[in-house]
Amino acid sequence: MPSRTSYRLAALTVAAVCTTVTTVVLTSTAQADEIRIHDIQGTTRISPFAGKPVADVPGIVTGVRTYGSSKGFWFQDPNPDRDPATSEGIFVFTSTAPTVAVGDSVTVSGTVSEFTPGGAASGNQSVTQIGKPVVTVVSSGNPLPKAVTIDARSVPDRYAPEGDPAAQGSVNGLTLNPKKYALDYYESLEGMNVRVGTSRVVTATDPYAELWVTVKPDENDARRGGTVYGSYTSQNTGRLQIQSLVPTTAEHPFPTANVGDVLKGDTEGPLDFSQFGGYTLTARTMGTVVDKGLARETTKKQKSGELAVATYNVENLDPTDPQEKFDKLARAVVTHLQSPDIVALEEIQDNNGAKDDGTVAADVTVQKFLDAIVAQGGPKYAWRSVDPVNDQDGGEPGGNIRQVFLYNPDRVSFTDRPGGGATDATGVTSAHGKAALTYSPGRVNPTSDAWKNSRKPLAGEFVFQGRTVFVIANHFASKGGDQALTSHIQPPNRISEVQRHLQAKELNTFVKDILKVQRDADVIALGDINDFEFSGTASLLEDGGALWSAIKSLPKSERYTYDYQGNSQVLDQILVSPSIRKGAYAYDSVHINAEFAAQDSDHDPQVLRFRP
């Protein structure tokens, strides 16, 4: 998934034009104009007053944001109309800290605009707002409009309408149907005072002081408390992001919660729209987190006749990272993964990390990790990899991320066939009637356009108890550039999958080459596939029965390796050839990171145990 760090300020930017706010305080009631907030919001996502001035719009202040670059306040008409499609609340952008207070009765004059968090190219929905405001405080200490309760009954099960083909798939011009579609329901409440009652946490507190809850506790619920994303048409309508209007400080920290914890009591505030996550309850008051004691999982130890193969994305590991990170990742390998025989690592960076000076070797990074594993009581792993061409494999600039094989030489051996460099393609040949790689370790067709600015697959040949096992470590192209589930384009465009589809075809072809030589070859393709087990990418990998995604052997409630915006989902996969699928095997998605506020990586590792 795309990194949020570099986007955070943009996500909080709401102003299209910086303005100066004028506030006037009156001691008597001002004359209300005919234009009300519901007139400005209208019955579609785009205001009929966009780009036009409005004067003396009345309402009660329901929330004030004094921090970040999106300073302003929400206010709401206490006298709603009878149209469920029209919101009664709206955001006023002030550019500087607003001087109004919650409970103030105000009138606002200014210019209506539609601001799109992340920019128009993001495909995000826009936020209707009033800028260049002149604010008149009529009175203070007024009761707030009653909060609309968002719950399992009020949120529709259908997620969004199909976009208008004449508008390139946009729903912006469609009349809202809040009783039929969840996105329309949330849009009909944009800017309004809303509340959720006691709710289960489905994405843990993140570094940006936000978490996700579900108001539909039975909706695709995961065994450990999350909400499973199981298809493109099952987006989980009960998910809602929670942020705080109170600035996060040491004295007022944002609550820490893991998946499965409960946010007890009422959480209430204006409904905003964020670049990251869409509709967001910006809490004026927040419930209390009840710790439900979620524990990190530990997989079973492989038996003497079983080969244990794992994949783990270690999130841009380089020697400049704190020793604590190495120790925690090593503890995961030794304790939670039970020291697998083979570990495919993704996101191992070069010896000086993001420093872009031409360094591509990663021996220092790997050795530091191997030493940490030994210090945790693990085996003395050996390792194999192929250094990339500088700055040609994507990821953090200068970091040169790549895949690395770790293997326990006391349990498994590696068949070295040297000569394969960064741009050399390993091939498949026949040796005594058995398949063999021409380079081991080697890369799969690394000069193909499918791998442009992306990680090239690392293939290796291992021997376990006399049986050859081919392992291919992968890190497919990220989902960067895809439109969000809350996009105004419905269904959203998934442009990033174009490259992953090419990559899947390349890998599938390579596996078929192995199976043509040896039909019963044991082949494992694993890693951060950056796509779902139900995706087109997975289907292309599985084409012709060459591979099968073994996570599908798990119950649906356990199929996830990553948690993003309230959805527990699959990104990491272990795919196996027919000979492995037909035999005895066990698959485990070991949940030690994705569900927790404190993470060693943002991915959960995966383990396959089988008898070659």
GINOR-V420515 format. One record per residue. N is the residue number from 0. PSI is psi in radians with two decimals (999 if undefined). NEAR is the number of other C-alpha atoms within 12 Angstrom. Layout:
n: (N N)
psi: (PSI PSI)
near: (NEAR NEAR)
This chain:
n: (0 1 2 3 4 5 6 7 8 9 10 11 12 13 14 15 16 17 18 19 20 21 22 23 24 25 26 27 28 29 30 31 32 33 34 35 36 37 38 39 40 41 42 43 44 45 46 47 48 49 50 51 52 53 54 55 56 57 58 59 60 61 62 63 64 65 66 67 68 69 70 71 72 73 74 75 76 77 78 79 80 81 82 83 84 85 86 87 88 89 90 91 92 93 94 95 96 97 98 99 100 101 102 103 104 105 106 107 108 109 110 111 112 113 114 115 116 117 118 119 120 121 122 123 124 125 126 127 128 129 130 131 132 133 134 135 136 137 138 139 140 141 142 143 144 145 146 147 148 149 150 151 152 153 154 155 156 157 158 159 160 161 162 163 164 165 166 167 168 169 170 171 172 173 174 175 176 177 178 179 180 181 182 183 184 185 186 187 188 189 190 191 192 193 194 195 196 197 198 199 200 201 202 203 204 205 206 207 208 209 210 211 212 213 214 215 216 217 218 219 220 221 222 223 224 225 226 227 228 229 230 231 232 233 234 235 236 237 238 239 240 241 242 243 244 245 246 247 248 249 250 251 252 253 254 255 256 257 258 259 260 261 262 263 264 265 266 267 268 269 270 271 272 273 274 275 276 277 278 279 280 281 282 283 284 285 286 287 288 289 290 291 292 293 294 295 296 297 298 299 300 301 302 303 304 305 306 307 308 309 310 311 312 313 314 315 316 317 318 319 320 321 322 323 324 325 326 327 328 329 330 331 332 333 334 335 336 337 338 339 340 341 342 343 344 345 346 347 348 349 350 351 352 353 354 355 356 357 358 359 360 361 362 363 364 365 366 367 368 369 370 371 372 373 374 375 376 377 378 379 380 381 382 383 384 385 386 387 388 389 390 391 392 393 394 395 396 397 398 399 400 401 402 403 404 405 406 407 408 409 410 411 412 413 414 415 416 417 418 419 420 421 422 423 424 425 426 427 428 429 430 431 432 433 434 435 436 437 438 439 440 441 442 443 444 445 446 447 448 449 450 451 452 453 454 455 456 457 458 459 460 461 462 463 464 465 466 467 468 469 470 471 472 473 474 475 476 477 478 479 480 481 482 483 484 485 486 487 488 489 490 491 492 493 494 495 496 497 498 499 500 501 502 503 504 505 506 507 508 509 510 511 512 513 514 515 516 517 518 519 520 521 522 523 524 525 526 527 528 529 530 531 532 533 534 535 536 537 538 539 540 541 542 543 544 545 546 547 548 549 550 551 552 553 554 555 556 557 558 559 560 561 562 563 564 565 566 567 568 569 570 571 572 573 574 575 576 577 578 579 580 581 582 583 584 585 586 587 588 589 590 591 592 593 594 595 596 597 598 599 600 601 602 603 604 605 606 607 608 609 610 611)
psi: (2.65 2.52 2.48 -0.24 -0.84 -0.24 -0.12 -0.75 -0.68 -0.61 -0.46 -0.04 2.12 -0.25 2.35 -0.53 2.27 2.35 2.97 2.25 2.42 2.25 2.28 2.37 2.19 2.73 -0.06 2.84 2.33 2.69 2.15 2.45 2.99 -0.45 2.15 2.97 -0.72 -0.46 -0.70 -0.75 -0.69 -3.01 0.10 -3.09 -0.30 2.24 2.39 -0.19 0.16 2.24 0.03 2.65 2.60 2.72 2.42 0.84 2.16 2.73 3.09 2.31 2.19 -0.20 2.51 2.27 2.01 -0.03 2.94 -2.94 0.08 0.79 2.43 -2.83 2.79 2.50 2.77 2.47 2.15 -0.11 1.45 2.80 -3.02 0.18 2.00 -0.21 -0.26 2.17 2.59 0.04 2.80 2.67 2.44 2.03 2.15 -0.24 -0.60 2.94 2.16 2.65 -0.07 2.91 2.71 2.31 -0.16 2.38 2.17 2.83 2.51 2.29 2.51 -2.81 2.28 2.40 2.88 1.95 2.31 1.88 2.22 -0.11 2.80 -0.60 -0.36 -0.38 0.05 2.73 2.77 2.82 2.17 2.27 2.90 2.17 3.09 0.88 2.54 2.02 2.25 2.10 2.05 -0.77 2.95 2.88 0.39 2.61 2.57 2.65 2.45 2.30 2.40 2.24 2.14 2.04 -3.06 -0.53 -0.60 -0.48 2.13 2.76 -0.54 2.45 -0.93 2.68 2.81 2.40 2.80 2.05 -0.57 -0.26 0.59 0.62 0.18 2.53 0.05 -0.65 -0.02 2.44 2.32 2.45 1.37 -0.22 -0.19 -0.62 2.37 -0.77 -0.62 -0.67 -0.87 -0.70 -0.60 -0.23 0.10 2.18 -0.08 2.79 2.05 2.90 2.65 2.53 -2.85 2.18 2.65 2.41 2.26 -0.15 2.28 2.81 2.32 3.06 -0.18 0.31 1.05 2.73 3.01 2.49 2.92 2.41 0.07 1.48 -0.35 0.10 1.84 0.78 2.39 2.78 -0.55 0.12 -0.21 -2.96 2.04 2.29 1.86 -0.09 2.87 -0.27 0.27 1.24 -0.10 1.50 -0.28 -0.06 2.42 2.30 2.49 2.17 3.06 2.44 -0.27 2.14 2.38 2.14 3.05 -0.59 -0.47 1.25 2.66 2.45 2.46 2.19 2.53 2.87 2.42 -0.34 2.95 2.32 1.73 2.40 -3.02 2.39 2.12 2.48 -3.09 2.60 2.03 3.11 2.17 2.65 -0.60 1.65 -0.21 -2.25 2.25 2.23 1.94 1.78 2.17 -0.67 2.49 2.54 3.14 2.33 2.24 2.03 2.10 0.14 0.61 2.27 2.61 2.42 2.74 2.25 2.97 2.62 2.39 2.54 2.95 -0.57 0.11 2.46 2.19 2.12 2.28 2.78 2.45 2.10 1.98 0.24 1.30 0.87 2.24 2.86 -0.33 -0.14 2.65 2.56 -0.54 -0.65 -0.77 -0.76 -0.73 -0.73 -0.69 -0.71 -0.63 -0.77 -0.80 -0.82 -0.96 -0.54 -0.09 0.72 1.24 2.78 -0.64 2.33 2.14 2.05 2.44 2.69 0.72 2.12 2.97 -3.07 -0.20 0.39 -2.32 -0.04 2.07 1.40 0.29 -0.13 2.29 -0.35 2.57 0.33 -0.59 -0.77 -0.86 -0.76 -0.64 -0.65 -0.73 -0.69 -0.66 -0.63 -0.78 -0.72 -0.43 0.09 0.23 3.12 2.88 1.49 2.52 3.00 2.74 2.55 3.09 2.14 2.42 2.96 2.44 2.25 0.54 0.00 0.30 -2.88 -2.89 2.24 2.29 -0.26 -0.46 0.93 2.59 2.97 2.60 2.39 2.25 2.48 2.59 1.86 -0.25 -0.24 -0.49 2.60 2.74 2.34 1.87 2.21 1.58 2.93 -0.23 1.92 -2.93 -0.57 0.14 2.26 2.19 2.55 -3.06 2.29 3.03 2.28 1.89 0.66 0.04 2.64 2.55 2.62 2.52 -0.58 2.34 1.87 2.67 2.96 2.57 1.91 1.02 -0.31 0.02 2.55 -0.34 -0.50 0.25 2.23 0.61 2.84 2.39 2.45 2.49 2.07 2.47 2.72 2.13 2.75 2.20 2.02 0.76 -0.04 2.25 2.37 2.18 2.23 2.31 2.00 2.33 2.68 1.59 2.93 2.52 3.04 0.17 2.30 -0.24 2.60 2.59 2.82 -0.50 0.23 2.72 -0.18 2.13 2.14 2.71 2.64 2.35 1.26 -0.44 -0.39 -0.25 -0.82 -0.68 -0.57 -0.71 -0.71 -0.71 -0.70 -0.73 -0.82 -0.71 -0.74 -0.72 -0.75 -0.72 -0.61 -0.70 -0.81 -0.43 -0.65 -0.70 1.76 -0.57 0.37 2.47 1.95 2.32 2.15 2.12 2.92 -2.86 1.64 -0.26 0.53 2.87 2.78 -0.29 0.10 2.91 -0.58 -0.82 -0.70 -0.70 -0.62 -0.61 -0.03 2.34 0.16 0.22 -0.61 2.85 2.33 1.93 -0.24 -0.33 -0.09 -0.24 2.70 2.63 -0.55 -0.13 0.10 1.50 2.63 -0.02 2.63 2.08 2.08 0.79 -0.09 2.13 2.11 2.91 2.20 -0.60 2.35 2.69 2.00 2.47 2.67 2.92 -0.62 -0.60 -0.73 -0.62 -0.33 -2.88 2.19 2.85 2.38 2.47 2.14 1.92 1.85 1.69 -0.13 -1.00 -0.49 0.04 2.57 -0.65 1.98 2.50 -0.49 2.90 -0.03 2.61 2.38 2.78 2.53 2.38 2.26 2.25 2.94 1.86 999)
near: (32 22 18 20 14 12 19 22 20 24 29 33 29 40 38 29 23 20 23 22 29 25 23 23 21 18 13 14 17 23 17 22 17 15 26 32 47 38 32 42 43 34 33 38 42 35 33 25 28 26 22 19 23 32 30 30 41 40 48 44 47 46 43 40 39 26 23 24 23 38 32 44 50 51 47 48 39 30 18 23 19 12 21 28 31 39 46 47 50 49 52 51 46 42 32 28 24 30 27 39 30 34 28 35 39 45 42 49 35 32 33 37 34 36 38 32 37 34 25 18 19 31 33 37 43 41 49 47 47 49 42 32 38 31 41 35 36 31 26 24 17 20 19 32 31 23 30 33 27 37 29 24 18 27 35 29 30 23 30 40 34 26 22 19 16 13 15 18 22 30 35 37 26 30 30 31 29 32 25 24 31 35 45 41 40 47 48 42 50 50 46 50 47 43 34 42 28 28 41 45 51 51 46 45 37 33 22 26 28 37 47 48 49 42 38 32 29 22 31 33 35 35 25 33 40 50 45 41 39 29 21 25 20 24 34 41 43 44 51 49 43 52 42 36 37 24 23 20 12 8 9 14 20 30 36 30 38 40 49 37 36 37 37 23 18 27 38 35 45 48 48 50 43 40 37 41 33 40 42 42 43 42 37 32 30 33 31 22 29 22 21 18 17 26 21 27 25 25 30 23 26 27 18 18 20 28 40 42 52 50 50 52 44 41 34 39 45 37 29 22 26 17 21 18 26 34 28 28 43 40 29 42 50 33 27 33 40 35 41 45 44 50 47 47 46 43 40 47 47 45 32 29 33 28 21 18 17 21 25 34 31 34 27 22 36 37 28 30 44 34 25 30 34 25 21 24 20 29 30 27 36 28 33 40 42 41 38 40 29 31 30 28 38 29 34 30 24 28 38 43 48 54 49 53 46 42 39 31 23 20 29 32 29 37 29 22 22 21 18 29 25 32 28 28 28 36 30 32 20 19 14 9 15 22 30 38 40 27 31 33 40 42 44 45 33 34 26 23 22 28 34 24 28 38 50 50 52 47 49 47 40 41 28 30 19 16 24 30 41 44 50 51 48 47 47 52 38 33 27 25 23 26 32 35 37 43 43 40 35 32 28 30 28 28 19 27 29 27 31 40 32 27 40 40 32 33 45 37 26 37 46 31 25 39 32 20 22 29 22 28 34 39 44 52 46 50 48 45 47 39 44 36 36 28 29 27 34 40 24 31 42 32 25 17 24 38 39 34 41 37 37 27 24 21 19 25 28 30 42 45 45 46 42 41 44 48 47 44 45 43 45 47 53 50 49 43 38 29 26 34 32 19 17 19 28 32 36 40 44 37 41 40 40 43 48 39 33 21 28 34 32 35 42 45 50 49 45 46 37 34 27 35)
